[in-house]
């Protein structure tokens, strides 16, 4: 068991897809979340859709580069293919500044780089309906 991991959450079986073309960001997010969640790394949405047919995710962490490459309508598409899924965009501070206000309506939250374990886990827990106990 790792420090800061709630053992009861590790058996809840909440499923997260990290959909991010960048190998380093994808691996970092998977590493930060795998102790308390069933976390799957996928490079693209097509793989996520295929995987989601047999293992529906509760939450998707989506790299902003996918939206930049495919357009903001892709968020709507995700919500159509996987109804009820929560969606958190992963972006750098400079990328988040120019993002379309309509995108904020479709996405549930934004996670800004640089990524920190505490911040990532807090946002994920919030959107999975978990309450994290305050340290101290």
Helices and strands as residue ranges (DSSP letters): H 7-10, E 15-19, H 23-33, E 38-42, H 45-54, E 59-63, H 64-70, H 73-81, E 86-92, H 93-97, H 101-106, E 109-113, H 117-127
